[in-house]
Amino acid sequence: MSRNFRLIVSLVLLFPGVRTFCAKPPSDHTPRLTVATSSGHSTFHIGERIQLTLSFTGPEDKSLAIDLANYDRSGRMDEDSFNVEPQSGWVDPLAAYFRYGSYMGGGIRSGEYLSSKPVTLTANLNEWVRFDQPGTYTLTVTSHRVGPTDKRWGQFPLKTVDLVSSNSVKLTIIPATSEWQDETLKRIVHDLPKSRESEAVSNELSAPQVGSISDLRFLATTPAVRVLAAQLRDDGAREWDAYVGIIGLPHGEREQALLSMRSLLSQPDFPVSTIFLEAMSWLNMPEDHESLPPQEMDTKIVERYQQKKLEARDIEWQNVMLALHEKKGSALHATETTLLETEPLKPDPRSAAVLGAITRASFAGMSPADQTRALEDHWDLIGSRELLPQLREIAKAPSTAADAANVFFNPQARIAIALRRWYELEPESAAAEAIRQIGRASPHLSAKEVSYLPDKTFPQFEPLWAQTLAESGDVDYEPAASLLLRFGTGAASAQMVEIFRHPKDKLGNRLEPALAYLLKFDPGAAEAVVQRDPTLLKGRLDSFAKETSPSAFLTAAALRQLASSDTNGTADALHYLCHHGDEQVREPIYKALLIWYERNKNLAGKDPRDLPSDQIEQINLGEDFFNALLGNQGWLPDEKLKSDVLLHMISPNMQAWADRESKRNLDVSVFGGDSEGEFASYELVSLVLPT
């Protein structure tokens, strides 16, 4: 019986009859998978890369398509299962990583129709199978990339449910001679890039270089491990292959890998990255090749393993800390950043103090991005009046052309956080600088970025901010718009009204903050503007209420919009009424639900994946009705309302919610963003207690 290794969940385990299905004689409408080694060879050394070519064919009628995904953010694909007989003599080198590690899956995908012309993909078998013993092995591949097509999805399979099993391939694994190992390593070293400068810019390797780093990853000899460890740095494109190569090493090479990595700690020019430290913690853990799927493991076993790994990382963190004084230049800054971002569970106060002092001393030499991260995330460690001169300099410095050209760095965020930290150390002078910066046309700081300023108004600045909002073109108006709402008084109402006399296509989204300003400070003017153009409120009710406050005017507009034939308009009205409604809107919402249900009850029980987009929107709208009635801020739903609403729900999500809500223990979540949390079915719009 073969043993399947899959990334997270093997669909083969979920469909025990798959072998009988795949054993049927192929027909013209059956997808086929042929697997072969890319080199055409069948004999390989232990530690030699075995590249496979997977060829898919199918009918000519475009009824089947294939998912062409060739990478996953987790680090390994799970679209194909590699089944090897016999079960001994090999292991999954990354079993422990995918069982106990933390990772995020997913990635960009594309598809293609199957036909008689083969669609080919390649994969390195070594990623799933590490042969530790010589012998003859039989390989088959099971894929679930193939599925039926749908005109809405084009060449991408609607559901990848067709499990396709390949032919079998005989592999002969022979012992690796020292001569072959030495020659292979020599070739790898020759082919690896000699300079990291262009690699760091493009974050890409050439095809031969990709092959070389893969060969190095699987070679697993003591000299190769030394070279592999040196590739584990984050200033190029080799880090991931080096990382999984290190943590997938056989037991006999793991101690050597740790020694090699510890020797790199004391090299002045070697930057210690977060992933380097993570690899060291994995090497301290025992190998685990148990085939039990992660979802079937005892949670406590997983937690104990993860706790031990964190303890191992803390030990290695101290080793890095001890070597920090030997680092120079960019290697010093990179290693400091790693230490800051991986602070131990129980930090030693002395080590923390030393790290803070060293980081402050080298702060001026950090990259702007590293400075920003240090000020945002590690102020508790580095915060000191010693940094005041540099904070003042950063906060007052204009953005340079180089800053503007760097798409990975926001110079304004650096100025904003420096000004905030300056304010925490020296409030009076920092507040004066913040007011100077916002008190001009086209300010760069938003109201959120100066939220620490005392509550006061700046009517003297409102005309400047209003002028920025009224200007068309590429001017960034959003900071000025936020400042008008946060520090305004209504002094710019006339300017706001004038904005609505301009053609709408010239101002675009600027109309929204202008109307929000009028709603907050001059409701009469806002009503007059909306009467001239009722579409101004369309789709914006909820956002207006969050920026200003709910009002009878907005509530009346929301109730009118409930009857709209526009799904998005109705959804916006429901969101507004859910957050800002009272008992008076309960009955109108329920009546609108009944009308909606009569129009859409035929969708009950249908799989949304099989429906066109307009019907999916109706199902989503039903969930908005559900939330507006049972999660409304204006009332607590009684049992009759709950049962009445559930009778008119066509989405299974709603019943699941009802079952969850009926528990004695209610879920409480706190998070960032526009919504600050949830309590059972209720959205917490703000966690700030009223005073």
Secondary structure, 3 states (H helix, E strand, C coil): CCECCCCCCCHHHHCCCHHHHHCCCCCCCCCEEEEEECCCCCEEECCCCCEEEEEEECCCCCCEEEECCCCCCCCCCCCEEEEEECCCCEECCCHHHHHHCCCCCCCCCCEEECCCCCEEEEEEHHHCCEECCCEEEEEEEEEEEEEECECCCECCCCCCCEEEECCCEEEEEECCCHHHHHHHHHHHHHHCCCCCHHHHHHCCCCHHHHHHHHHHHHHCCHHHHHHHHHCCCCCCCCHHHHHHHHHCCCHHHHHHHHHHHHHHHCCCCCCCCHHHHHHHHHHCCCCCCCCCCHHHCCHHHHHHHHHHHHHHHHHHHHHHHHHHHHCCHHHHHHHHHHHHHCCCCCCCHHHHHHHHHHHHHHHHHCCHHHHHHHHHHCHHHHCCHHHHHHHHHHHHCCCCHHHHHCCCCCHHHHHHHHHHHHHHHCHHHHHHHHHHHHCCCCCCCCCHHHCCCCCCCCCCCHHHHHHHHHCCCCCCCHHHHHHHHHHCCCCCHHHHHHHCCCCHHHHHHHHHHHHHHHHHHCHHHHHHHHHHCHHHHCCCHHHHHHHCCCCHHHHHHHHHHCCCCCHHHHHHHHHHHHHHCCHHHHHHHHHHHHHHHHHHHHHCCCCHHHCCHHHHHHHHHHHHHHHHHHCCCCCCCCHHHHHHHHCCCCCHHHHHHHHHHCCCCCCEEECCCCCCEEECCEEECCCCCCC
